[in-house]
Amino acid sequence: MFSGLRSRGRPWKVRHSEVIGRAENYRGILAQVWSKLRSPLLASRTEEEVIQSFQAHAEPYAGEFVPRLAHDILRVIGEPKFPKREKPQIGFLADSLAGRPNVELRTSRDICGEARAKELTKSPHKIVRKEFYIECSCGYQGPARDNACRKCGAEIPLSFEELLTPRFF
């Protein structure tokens, strides 16, 4: 039954997964061209200069950024908190532009920062082996090794239906 009431809080304007994916895409693009693009882009004072610097120094990717994001790029590079080093500049610009035009620059950076923080909390470890306690037709009872009986090597079926199918031994 549908209740018609929406959840608490302000409704989302954009899916966070889209912003995060676009930010990663922008990071990759900017990392490839930043060495040539950095100086003319940071020296830009107008939207036209931003467009020209992208078309001259990042020509294959200019259509992705300009003229649509020229005003936002100018705002980002003019922010007082814009980093001084190369790699942080790429990340700051990519994270800021990823949510445009649906969310503000700062909100876009917040969304990307939250996702990165969530990734850091995940465990770096992986499950190496799972074990089952089995009762085999050969008479063995105990933990399985590598999805098979330790005594005779009979494999554990992967589907649940095979386990429920009656068999005559």
Buried (B, 14 or more C-beta within 10 A) or exposed (E): EEEEEEEEEEEEEBEBEEBBEBBBEBBEBBBBBBEEBBEBBEEBEEBEBBBBBBBEBBEEBBEBBBBEBBBBBBBBBEEEEBEEEEEEBBBBBBBBBBBBEEBBBEBBBBBBEEBEEEEEEEEEEEEEEEEEEBEBEEEBEBEBEEBBBBEEEBEBEEEEEEEEEEEEE
